[in-house]
């Protein structure tokens, strides 16, 4: 099948009547098209097709809701459309999206390679295809002249003993074990935590290698960035044949060099300057000197990275790979939803952060639900004490099930919704109802698998209650990728409340106020999540804690807006 025939097939698929678009087939066709474009040297077109392969079913569901609501829906149909608006302009439309979004944002997309046998291999739920090759696509936002979208290919070694995706499904199954002798369950959890940490350690070195630098956000210190890039420019001015893409990748290698081993740096330089040994040697020496001269690079503050992950790779705790733990990350279903959320919230976004005021009436800041099933007495005891002491004027429900009306009110009237119970809370209100609401900016869902995707097996797209918050236009939904233990979860809940939310921090053991300055406030939600993970003792508990949405900041007064 040649390229033109595949294009005709894709056009046939996307012109199908609403409800008849086959998501997996569409996604596979786009990945196939990307493969052909890369082979033809058309990188930008390949990147466009890769972006189109993500979030297909969710985009389709969103378009249905928009049509049904007849103009009352929050998201713009042209932004998520398959045929209109930005999509009609294809690669140029993709570039327009990136230029419109905040320059502080970096979007990194990970897409499995095209596999012609994928449609024909039977698959049970929670048995994802083996991880083989995948595309890492860096999509820098804003219009800085030195940056451009780029994609590279990587793979999990064919001779590796274990597949990381299969490994994390096994970890997840072990963590769900609830019946049996307590000591055996604890031992199983510890084994699962050790396995998960081992996979995270191996994945960076065995699969990402030198391309870990593509996952790093832009440096907040622009002077430092300029200094490093000037040193690179000094070398490259002797080589006018170096392309804009090559220069940009070299910048990224230099800025992320402290995270690379010598052989990874060498491989990175070789991969983009393959025909010039003199240039390779000069760059290696210059970047090695940069690594030595700028000793603060490992701890330098970076702007957030928004991840778009292939649904079969969503289970992996990317945010907890060793190199990434210091930095803020969130996830969105596709480029279209990142753009949609930006357009919806852009009037409240400054410096790449969706802001909301802390000077609001208490009942507008937060609404909480704690232990609605009544079967988590320790959780109820600890969190009830904490919340009543820490936020005496907040409103919420403790120890009883909420009505659907109470949940709707909580999600639409309070800027932050905190849920501490089983799952995501969807058992009290259908997730489809959420997608129709005008939800407020933040939801913190501290239940097991509260933001996980559900794998149905076969050739069916994954689903998840949390995806409905994206359709509803939520700024950010925070929660757990898999089953977690209550003690660590309670600690992370209380810690993020102390760090991020207004008011005096209190001791999580005595529930007494802490001295002023004892807890350093972190107004950015993604950074507060990163800090709060560290209080968990079990690796799988801290690794489960992720955010889906755009970066959020709580601010004081209009002066910060």
Secondary structure in CASP SS format (residue, H / E / C, confidence):
PFRMAT SS
TARGET T0000
AUTHOR 0000-0000-0000
METHOD secondary structure of the structure
MODEL  1
X C 1.00
X C 1.00
X H 1.00
X H 1.00
X H 1.00
X H 1.00
X H 1.00
X H 1.00
X H 1.00
X H 1.00
X H 1.00
X H 1.00
X H 1.00
X H 1.00
X C 1.00
X C 1.00
X C 1.00
X C 1.00
X C 1.00
X C 1.00
X C 1.00
X C 1.00
X H 1.00
X H 1.00
X H 1.00
X H 1.00
X H 1.00
X H 1.00
X H 1.00
X H 1.00
X H 1.00
X H 1.00
X H 1.00
X H 1.00
X H 1.00
X H 1.00
X H 1.00
X H 1.00
X H 1.00
X C 1.00
X C 1.00
X C 1.00
X H 1.00
X H 1.00
X H 1.00
X H 1.00
X H 1.00
X H 1.00
X H 1.00
X H 1.00
X H 1.00
X H 1.00
X C 1.00
X C 1.00
X C 1.00
X H 1.00
X H 1.00
X H 1.00
X H 1.00
X H 1.00
X H 1.00
X H 1.00
X H 1.00
X H 1.00
X H 1.00
X H 1.00
X H 1.00
X H 1.00
X H 1.00
X C 1.00
X C 1.00
X C 1.00
X C 1.00
X C 1.00
X C 1.00
X C 1.00
X H 1.00
X H 1.00
X H 1.00
X H 1.00
X C 1.00
X C 1.00
X C 1.00
X C 1.00
X H 1.00
X H 1.00
X H 1.00
X H 1.00
X C 1.00
X H 1.00
X H 1.00
X H 1.00
X H 1.00
X H 1.00
X H 1.00
X H 1.00
X H 1.00
X H 1.00
X H 1.00
X H 1.00
X C 1.00
X C 1.00
X C 1.00
X C 1.00
X C 1.00
X E 1.00
X E 1.00
X E 1.00
X E 1.00
X E 1.00
X E 1.00
X E 1.00
X C 1.00
X C 1.00
X C 1.00
X C 1.00
X C 1.00
X H 1.00
X H 1.00
X H 1.00
X C 1.00
X C 1.00
X C 1.00
X C 1.00
X C 1.00
X C 1.00
X C 1.00
X C 1.00
X C 1.00
X C 1.00
X C 1.00
X C 1.00
X E 1.00
X E 1.00
X E 1.00
X E 1.00
X E 1.00
X E 1.00
X E 1.00
X E 1.00
X C 1.00
X C 1.00
X C 1.00
X C 1.00
X C 1.00
X C 1.00
X C 1.00
X C 1.00
X C 1.00
X E 1.00
X E 1.00
X E 1.00
X E 1.00
X E 1.00
X E 1.00
X C 1.00
X C 1.00
X C 1.00
X C 1.00
X C 1.00
X C 1.00
X C 1.00
X C 1.00
X H 1.00
X H 1.00
X H 1.00
X H 1.00
X H 1.00
X H 1.00
X H 1.00
X H 1.00
X H 1.00
X H 1.00
X H 1.00
X H 1.00
X C 1.00
X C 1.00
X C 1.00
X C 1.00
X C 1.00
X C 1.00
X H 1.00
X H 1.00
X H 1.00
X H 1.00
X H 1.00
X H 1.00
X H 1.00
X H 1.00
X H 1.00
X H 1.00
X H 1.00
X H 1.00
X H 1.00
X H 1.00
X H 1.00
X H 1.00
X H 1.00
X H 1.00
X H 1.00
X H 1.00
X H 1.00
X H 1.00
X H 1.00
X H 1.00
X H 1.00
X H 1.00
X H 1.00
X H 1.00
X H 1.00
X H 1.00
X H 1.00
X H 1.00
X H 1.00
X H 1.00
X C 1.00
X C 1.00
X C 1.00
X E 1.00
X C 1.00
X C 1.00
X H 1.00
X H 1.00
X H 1.00
X H 1.00
X H 1.00
X H 1.00
X H 1.00
X H 1.00
X H 1.00
X H 1.00
X H 1.00
X H 1.00
X H 1.00
X H 1.00
X H 1.00
X C 1.00
X C 1.00
X C 1.00
X C 1.00
X C 1.00
X C 1.00
X C 1.00
X H 1.00
X H 1.00
X H 1.00
X H 1.00
X H 1.00
X H 1.00
X H 1.00
X H 1.00
X H 1.00
X H 1.00
X H 1.00
X H 1.00
X C 1.00
X H 1.00
X H 1.00
X H 1.00
X C 1.00
X C 1.00
X H 1.00
X H 1.00
X H 1.00
X H 1.00
X H 1.00
X H 1.00
X H 1.00
X H 1.00
X H 1.00
X H 1.00
X H 1.00
X C 1.00
X C 1.00
X C 1.00
X C 1.00
X H 1.00
X H 1.00
X H 1.00
X H 1.00
X H 1.00
X H 1.00
X H 1.00
X H 1.00
X H 1.00
X H 1.00
X H 1.00
X H 1.00
X H 1.00
X H 1.00
X H 1.00
X H 1.00
X H 1.00
X C 1.00
X C 1.00
X C 1.00
X H 1.00
X H 1.00
X H 1.00
X C 1.00
X C 1.00
X E 1.00
X C 1.00
X C 1.00
X E 1.00
X E 1.00
X E 1.00
X E 1.00
X E 1.00
X C 1.00
X H 1.00
X H 1.00
X H 1.00
X C 1.00
X C 1.00
X C 1.00
X C 1.00
X H 1.00
X H 1.00
X H 1.00
X C 1.00
X H 1.00
X H 1.00
X H 1.00
X C 1.00
X C 1.00
X C 1.00
X C 1.00
X E 1.00
X E 1.00
X E 1.00
X C 1.00
X C 1.00
X C 1.00
X H 1.00
X H 1.00
X H 1.00
X H 1.00
X H 1.00
X H 1.00
X H 1.00
X H 1.00
X H 1.00
X H 1.00
X H 1.00
X H 1.00
X H 1.00
X H 1.00
X E 1.00
X E 1.00
X C 1.00
X C 1.00
X E 1.00
X E 1.00
X E 1.00
X E 1.00
X E 1.00
X C 1.00
X C 1.00
X C 1.00
X C 1.00
X H 1.00
X H 1.00
X H 1.00
X H 1.00
X E 1.00
X E 1.00
X E 1.00
X E 1.00
X E 1.00
X C 1.00
X C 1.00
X C 1.00
X C 1.00
X C 1.00
X C 1.00
X H 1.00
X H 1.00
X H 1.00
X H 1.00
X H 1.00
X H 1.00
X H 1.00
X H 1.00
X H 1.00
X H 1.00
X H 1.00
X H 1.00
X H 1.00
X H 1.00
X C 1.00
X C 1.00
X C 1.00
X C 1.00
X E 1.00
X E 1.00
X E 1.00
X E 1.00
X C 1.00
X C 1.00
X C 1.00
X C 1.00
X C 1.00
X H 1.00
X H 1.00
X H 1.00
X H 1.00
X H 1.00
X H 1.00
X H 1.00
X H 1.00
X H 1.00
X H 1.00
X C 1.00
X C 1.00
X E 1.00
X E 1.00
X E 1.00
X E 1.00
X E 1.00
X C 1.00
X C 1.00
X C 1.00
X C 1.00
X C 1.00
X H 1.00
X H 1.00
X H 1.00
X C 1.00
X C 1.00
X H 1.00
X H 1.00
X H 1.00
X H 1.00
X C 1.00
X C 1.00
X C 1.00
X C 1.00
X C 1.00
X C 1.00
X C 1.00
X E 1.00
X E 1.00
X E 1.00
X E 1.00
X C 1.00
X C 1.00
X C 1.00
X C 1.00
X C 1.00
X C 1.00
X C 1.00
X C 1.00
X E 1.00
X C 1.00
X C 1.00
X C 1.00
X C 1.00
X C 1.00
X C 1.00
X C 1.00
X C 1.00
X E 1.00
X C 1.00
X C 1.00
X C 1.00
X H 1.00
X H 1.00
X H 1.00
X H 1.00
X H 1.00
X C 1.00
X C 1.00
X C 1.00
X C 1.00
X E 1.00
X E 1.00
X E 1.00
X E 1.00
X E 1.00
X C 1.00
X C 1.00
X C 1.00
X C 1.00
X C 1.00
X H 1.00
X H 1.00
X H 1.00
X H 1.00
X H 1.00
X H 1.00
X H 1.00
X H 1.00
X H 1.00
X H 1.00
X H 1.00
X H 1.00
X H 1.00
X H 1.00
X H 1.00
X C 1.00
X C 1.00
X C 1.00
X C 1.00
X C 1.00
X E 1.00
X C 1.00
X C 1.00
X C 1.00
X C 1.00
X C 1.00
X C 1.00
X E 1.00
X C 1.00
X C 1.00
X C 1.00
X C 1.00
X C 1.00
X C 1.00
X C 1.00
X C 1.00
X C 1.00
X C 1.00
X E 1.00
X H 1.00
X H 1.00
X H 1.00
X H 1.00
X H 1.00
X H 1.00
X H 1.00
X H 1.00
X H 1.00
X C 1.00
X C 1.00
X C 1.00
X C 1.00
X C 1.00
X H 1.00
X H 1.00
X H 1.00
X H 1.00
X H 1.00
X H 1.00
X E 1.00
X E 1.00
X E 1.00
X E 1.00
X E 1.00
X C 1.00
X C 1.00
X E 1.00
X E 1.00
X E 1.00
X E 1.00
X C 1.00
X C 1.00
X H 1.00
X H 1.00
X H 1.00
X C 1.00
END
